[in-house]
Amino acid sequence: MSSNFELIGAENLKRIIREFPENGYIKPVKAAFRKAADPVKKAIVTNLPGSLKGLKKAVKIKPGKGKSLTMAVGIYSGNGVFRNSRGQDWDPYMIAYWHNYGTLSNRDREHSFKKQRRSISADFQGGIRPQRFIERAWDQSKAQAQKEFEKKAVEEVDKFLKQNALR
C-alpha cells in the first residue's frame, strides 16, 4: 500500500538541511559559548584579590581561531600595564599568574609548571602564596555558564531555523 503526498516548503527544508552543518551549529554554538563566558568573566573579576583589582581590564573573552568551537576566558597578556608600589611596570598576566599559582617555595603543588625553579633561586624561601582565584571563579560559575550555554544554544538554533524557513 502506498500513498503520494506533497510536502509544502520542501525546497526550504532541503536548503536548511544543506546549510545546517555550516551555519546551523557553528554560529549558534559560538554565540552560546560567548554568552556562557560572561558569568565566568564576572566570577574572575569578583574573585580577584583586593590588591589586584586593577587587573579587571585584562580579563577577556577570546574566541578560538577559525572555525574552532572554543572560547577562552581569562587574564591575557598585552592588556595594559600594572604598576606596583615601587613604580615598576609588569604585564597583568604575569602578576595574575604569580598570585594565582604562587612563587619560589610557595608554588602551588597542584599546578604543573612548565619550567622548574632556576638554580639561582632554587633555595630561596618565601614568595607569593598561591590564592587560586581563577580556579575558585571557575568552580563558582561553571553551573551558571552551563545554564546560559544551553539556553542560548536553543535560542540561536530556533532563530536560525525560523530565519531560514521563511525564505
ABEGO torsion letter per residue (X at the ends): XBBBBBBBGAAAAAAAAAAAAAAAAAAAAAAAAAAAAAAAAAAAAAABBAAAAAAAAABBBBBBBEABBBBBBEBBBGBEBBBBAAGBBBBAAAAAAAAAAEBEAABBAABBBABBBBAAAAABBEEBBBAGAAAAAAAAAAAAAAAAAAAAAAAAAAAAAAAAAAX
